[in-house]
Amino acid sequence: MIAGLTWLLAFQVLGEVVVRVLDVTVPGPVAGMLLLFVFLRLRRYGDDGSIVRAGTALLRHLQLFFVPAGVGIVVYLAVLRDHALPIAAAVLGSWLIGLVVVGWTAVGLERLLGKPRDDLGAGPHGAGEAA
Amino acid sequence: MRDDLLDLARSPLALLLVTLVGYQAGRWLQARTGGHALAQPVLPAIGAAALAITVLDVDYADYRSATELIAFWLGPATVALAIPLHRQADRLKGFVVPLLVAIVAGAVTSIVTAVLIARALGADEVLEKTLATKAATTPVAIALTQSLGGIPPLAAVFAIGIGIVSAVIAPATLNLLRIRDRRARGLAVGAVSHGIGASRMLREDETEGAFAGLGMGLSALAISLLVPLLALVLF
């Protein structure tokens, strides 16, 4: 467990170093995630290694770790109330448009490349025909 | 209440305990409801801690430093998101190009539409910056909003909120949109509503869950890279 955590912290520090050296606004842990991903691919890292065990244990409780940030909402209740309409419309509208764009782009390109899939079953009209 | 007991109630020890008890209560609720989408452990945890500091009259800054022990692990846990990405990388055959194009298009759309809709309805710039990151997974949204000059706790709330909405209505919406490839379904949900949406897709179907996880990870990367660039144009 400690070995795995050491690796995760090392990649986080490495990510912070890269972000500072390149002077980009990507968060350090995200750069660390990218570096760890490359490392895991290159090493063909197995499921029983210490990094996977420690990381999986952390990810199981990911929600706990952003509770302290989330509690900050008590400071901003007035902002939420005063801007309820723009916030709700931006969050929901942007979510829906994003879902449409990602879904239709992926499906459309699959069709262009000639590899469409219909996993839900096409019913009586025959399989394989994307609706 | 006696003053020394009140001091104890406001101590880092007690505030940590309240946070953990709230989280455990949330986990219990999640198990009791069979993993209902609305039963996210983060909600009772935030509720319990927010109630405690309001009643005890503790400054948020003091609560924040008291719970640094918990918040610290957000960084290593974000790094660990590489693990599910790594484990799903083998499912990509024949889907790499659609996936990458869709993720980039989705990231641009999520950022730009959130900012423009908010602006059209009269939000100020700080709020727009806070909304820009809401499609990224919460730890990334928090970090990114910080570096952009938005309000990190609100970014956390937006990200969690949209995750829950998505967990409830995403499968039906995908059916309406006639998206029938499970890889595309998972990808779309993960890209716009990260971990909470992904956990719902995992309950629907293993492939959908795996691609939602992949969509979440790649989308977090794309949004991290694109937000600073788009910020130059948008703000």
Chai-1 contact restraints between the chains, C-beta under 6 A:
chainA,res_idxA,chainB,res_idxB,connection_type,confidence,min_distance_angstrom,max_distance_angstrom,comment,restraint_id
A,L8,B,P76,contact,1.0,0.0,6.0,A-B,restraint_1
A,L8,B,V79,contact,1.0,0.0,6.0,A-B,restraint_2
A,L8,B,A80,contact,1.0,0.0,6.0,A-B,restraint_3
A,L9,B,P76,contact,1.0,0.0,6.0,A-B,restraint_4
A,F11,B,V79,contact,1.0,0.0,6.0,A-B,restraint_5
A,Q12,B,G75,contact,1.0,0.0,6.0,A-B,restraint_6
A,Q12,B,P76,contact,1.0,0.0,6.0,A-B,restraint_7
A,Q12,B,V79,contact,1.0,0.0,6.0,A-B,restraint_8
A,T25,B,S147,contact,1.0,0.0,6.0,A-B,restraint_9
A,T25,B,P228,contact,1.0,0.0,6.0,A-B,restraint_10
A,V26,B,S224,contact,1.0,0.0,6.0,A-B,restraint_11
A,P27,B,A143,contact,1.0,0.0,6.0,A-B,restraint_12
A,P27,B,L144,contact,1.0,0.0,6.0,A-B,restraint_13
A,P29,B,G75,contact,1.0,0.0,6.0,A-B,restraint_14
A,P29,B,T78,contact,1.0,0.0,6.0,A-B,restraint_15
A,P29,B,V79,contact,1.0,0.0,6.0,A-B,restraint_16
A,V30,B,V140,contact,1.0,0.0,6.0,A-B,restraint_17
A,V30,B,S224,contact,1.0,0.0,6.0,A-B,restraint_18
A,G32,B,V79,contact,1.0,0.0,6.0,A-B,restraint_19
A,M33,B,T78,contact,1.0,0.0,6.0,A-B,restraint_20
A,M33,B,V79,contact,1.0,0.0,6.0,A-B,restraint_21
A,M33,B,L81,contact,1.0,0.0,6.0,A-B,restraint_22
A,M33,B,A82,contact,1.0,0.0,6.0,A-B,restraint_23
A,L36,B,V79,contact,1.0,0.0,6.0,A-B,restraint_24
A,L36,B,A82,contact,1.0,0.0,6.0,A-B,restraint_25
A,F37,B,A82,contact,1.0,0.0,6.0,A-B,restraint_26
A,F37,B,L85,contact,1.0,0.0,6.0,A-B,restraint_27
A,F37,B,H86,contact,1.0,0.0,6.0,A-B,restraint_28
A,L40,B,H86,contact,1.0,0.0,6.0,A-B,restraint_29
A,V52,B,I83,contact,1.0,0.0,6.0,A-B,restraint_30
A,G55,B,A80,contact,1.0,0.0,6.0,A-B,restraint_31
A,G55,B,I83,contact,1.0,0.0,6.0,A-B,restraint_32
A,L58,B,A77,contact,1.0,0.0,6.0,A-B,restraint_33
A,L58,B,A80,contact,1.0,0.0,6.0,A-B,restraint_34
A,L59,B,A80,contact,1.0,0.0,6.0,A-B,restraint_35
A,L62,B,A77,contact,1.0,0.0,6.0,A-B,restraint_36
A,Q63,B,P41,contact,1.0,0.0,6.0,A-B,restraint_37
A,Q63,B,V42,contact,1.0,0.0,6.0,A-B,restraint_38
A,L64,B,Y23,contact,1.0,0.0,6.0,A-B,restraint_39
A,F65,B,W73,contact,1.0,0.0,6.0,A-B,restraint_40
A,F65,B,L74,contact,1.0,0.0,6.0,A-B,restraint_41
A,F65,B,A77,contact,1.0,0.0,6.0,A-B,restraint_42
A,F66,B,L74,contact,1.0,0.0,6.0,A-B,restraint_43
A,F66,B,T138,contact,1.0,0.0,6.0,A-B,restraint_44
A,F66,B,A156,contact,1.0,0.0,6.0,A-B,restraint_45
A,V67,B,T19,contact,1.0,0.0,6.0,A-B,restraint_46
A,V67,B,A45,contact,1.0,0.0,6.0,A-B,restraint_47
A,V67,B,I46,contact,1.0,0.0,6.0,A-B,restraint_48
A,P68,B,R64,contact,1.0,0.0,6.0,A-B,restraint_49
A,P68,B,T67,contact,1.0,0.0,6.0,A-B,restraint_50
A,P68,B,I70,contact,1.0,0.0,6.0,A-B,restraint_51
A,P68,B,A71,contact,1.0,0.0,6.0,A-B,restraint_52
A,A69,B,I142,contact,1.0,0.0,6.0,A-B,restraint_53
A,A69,B,P152,contact,1.0,0.0,6.0,A-B,restraint_54
A,A69,B,P153,contact,1.0,0.0,6.0,A-B,restraint_55
A,A69,B,A156,contact,1.0,0.0,6.0,A-B,restraint_56
A,G70,B,I46,contact,1.0,0.0,6.0,A-B,restraint_57
A,G70,B,A156,contact,1.0,0.0,6.0,A-B,restraint_58
A,V71,B,I46,contact,1.0,0.0,6.0,A-B,restraint_59
A,V71,B,A49,contact,1.0,0.0,6.0,A-B,restraint_60
A,V71,B,A50,contact,1.0,0.0,6.0,A-B,restraint_61
A,G72,B,Y60,contact,1.0,0.0,6.0,A-B,restraint_62
A,G72,B,P153,contact,1.0,0.0,6.0,A-B,restraint_63
A,I73,B,P153,contact,1.0,0.0,6.0,A-B,restraint_64
A,I73,B,V157,contact,1.0,0.0,6.0,A-B,restraint_65
A,V74,B,A50,contact,1.0,0.0,6.0,A-B,restraint_66
A,V75,B,Y60,contact,1.0,0.0,6.0,A-B,restraint_67
A,Y76,B,L154,contact,1.0,0.0,6.0,A-B,restraint_68
A,H83,B,A123,contact,1.0,0.0,6.0,A-B,restraint_69
A,H83,B,L127,contact,1.0,0.0,6.0,A-B,restraint_70
A,L85,B,L121,contact,1.0,0.0,6.0,A-B,restraint_71
A,P86,B,A118,contact,1.0,0.0,6.0,A-B,restraint_72
A,P86,B,L121,contact,1.0,0.0,6.0,A-B,restraint_73
A,P86,B,G122,contact,1.0,0.0,6.0,A-B,restraint_74
A,P86,B,A123,contact,1.0,0.0,6.0,A-B,restraint_75
A,A89,B,I117,contact,1.0,0.0,6.0,A-B,restraint_76
A,A89,B,L121,contact,1.0,0.0,6.0,A-B,restraint_77
A,A90,B,A114,contact,1.0,0.0,6.0,A-B,restraint_78
A,A90,B,I117,contact,1.0,0.0,6.0,A-B,restraint_79
A,A90,B,A118,contact,1.0,0.0,6.0,A-B,restraint_80
A,A90,B,L131,contact,1.0,0.0,6.0,A-B,restraint_81
A,V91,B,F158,contact,1.0,0.0,6.0,A-B,restraint_82
A,V91,B,I162,contact,1.0,0.0,6.0,A-B,restraint_83
A,G93,B,I117,contact,1.0,0.0,6.0,A-B,restraint_84
A,S94,B,S110,contact,1.0,0.0,6.0,A-B,restraint_85
A,S94,B,T113,contact,1.0,0.0,6.0,A-B,restraint_86
A,S94,B,A114,contact,1.0,0.0,6.0,A-B,restraint_87
A,W95,B,I162,contact,1.0,0.0,6.0,A-B,restraint_88
A,W95,B,V192,contact,1.0,0.0,6.0,A-B,restraint_89
A,I97,B,T109,contact,1.0,0.0,6.0,A-B,restraint_90
A,I97,B,T113,contact,1.0,0.0,6.0,A-B,restraint_91
A,G98,B,G106,contact,1.0,0.0,6.0,A-B,restraint_92
A,G98,B,T109,contact,1.0,0.0,6.0,A-B,restraint_93
A,G98,B,S110,contact,1.0,0.0,6.0,A-B,restraint_94
A,G98,B,A135,contact,1.0,0.0,6.0,A-B,restraint_95
A,G98,B,V192,contact,1.0,0.0,6.0,A-B,restraint_96
A,L99,B,A188,contact,1.0,0.0,6.0,A-B,restraint_97
A,L99,B,V192,contact,1.0,0.0,6.0,A-B,restraint_98
A,V101,B,A105,contact,1.0,0.0,6.0,A-B,restraint_99
A,V101,B,G106,contact,1.0,0.0,6.0,A-B,restraint_100
A,V101,B,T109,contact,1.0,0.0,6.0,A-B,restraint_101
A,V102,B,A102,contact,1.0,0.0,6.0,A-B,restraint_102
A,V102,B,G106,contact,1.0,0.0,6.0,A-B,restraint_103
A,V102,B,A188,contact,1.0,0.0,6.0,A-B,restraint_104
A,V102,B,A191,contact,1.0,0.0,6.0,A-B,restraint_105
A,G103,B,L177,contact,1.0,0.0,6.0,A-B,restraint_106
A,G103,B,I179,contact,1.0,0.0,6.0,A-B,restraint_107
A,G103,B,A184,contact,1.0,0.0,6.0,A-B,restraint_108
A,G103,B,A188,contact,1.0,0.0,6.0,A-B,restraint_109
A,T105,B,V101,contact,1.0,0.0,6.0,A-B,restraint_110
A,T105,B,A102,contact,1.0,0.0,6.0,A-B,restraint_111
A,T105,B,A105,contact,1.0,0.0,6.0,A-B,restraint_112
A,A106,B,P98,contact,1.0,0.0,6.0,A-B,restraint_113
A,A106,B,A102,contact,1.0,0.0,6.0,A-B,restraint_114
A,A106,B,A184,contact,1.0,0.0,6.0,A-B,restraint_115
A,A106,B,L187,contact,1.0,0.0,6.0,A-B,restraint_116
A,V107,B,I179,contact,1.0,0.0,6.0,A-B,restraint_117
A,V107,B,D181,contact,1.0,0.0,6.0,A-B,restraint_118
A,V107,B,A184,contact,1.0,0.0,6.0,A-B,restraint_119
A,L109,B,P98,contact,1.0,0.0,6.0,A-B,restraint_120
A,L109,B,V101,contact,1.0,0.0,6.0,A-B,restraint_121
A,E110,B,P98,contact,1.0,0.0,6.0,A-B,restraint_122
A,K115,B,G94,contact,1.0,0.0,6.0,A-B,restraint_123
A,R117,B,D181,contact,1.0,0.0,6.0,A-B,restraint_124
A,D118,B,R180,contact,1.0,0.0,6.0,A-B,restraint_125
A,D119,B,D181,contact,1.0,0.0,6.0,A-B,restraint_126
A,D119,B,R182,contact,1.0,0.0,6.0,A-B,restraint_127
A,L120,B,R180,contact,1.0,0.0,6.0,A-B,restraint_128
A,A131,B,R178,contact,1.0,0.0,6.0,A-B,restraint_129
